[in-house]
Structure formats: structure tokens, C-alpha cells
Amino acid sequence: MMDFLRRLMYGRYGNDSLNQFLMVISMILLIPFFITRWRIFSLIILVLIVIAYFRMFSRNTYRRAAENQKFLSWFTPLQRKATGKKMQMADKTHRYYKCPSCKKTLRVPRGKGRISITCPHCKYKFVKKT
């Protein structure tokens, strides 16, 4: 069986981040489909799965890699931002503020009362309660 699959996938593109994203979105869309039973959800799920399998079995690896790279250039900054927010929420010893001048995120210790914060990037001073 494994030899059959190996020969079938030889020269084909396979799985990548965009395919995984399409599959996860289709699995998430199953929830509203089971609740509402609207056919539009089943149609969207079917289209997403067909696109994912088409990309997986495609022999045009150059084009599929370019599509994946374009997707990653859009998705990676969102993923980094979400990870940063999650880490900020988990940090119980510091507060995070944005500098009003340069919009950089600054980390200051909690529980110090009203303090004057100096941005290390632009040297702008502002007062906040920690």
C-alpha cells in the first residue's frame, strides 16, 4: 500500500501550509453547517477541499510553491501578531503600552503606580498607571 502511495505522489506537489489552512477552515465551517444545515456551508466546504486536493496532486510544483509563498507572506505577520498578543496576555508581571509617538510596544513592570515612561526608541515621555 505504501509503495502505491509513494508511486502515486511521485512528481506531485504534496501538502503545504496553504493546504493545511484550507483544511482547517473547512473543518471550522463544519460547525455552522451542522447547526444551521444551510447548503451554502456545504458548498464552501466542498470547494475548499477540492482546491486543497487539486493543489496536493498537482504536478505544477513551481506554481503551487509560488501560491504557498504568497499565502505565507500574508499569513505569517498575522500569526506573529497573534502569538505576541497571546504572550502579552500570559505575562502577569508586566503591562504593555504603545508609545504615542512612534507606536512601538513598550513593556513596564506592574504595580508601580503612575510612572513616567520614556520610549527607548524615540525618547518620547508619557505618564501611565501600571
Summary of the structure (lengths in Angstrom):
residues: 130
radius of gyration: 23.3
end to end distance: 61.9
largest distance: 68.3
contacts: 305
relative contact order: 0.10
helix: 59%
strand: 15%
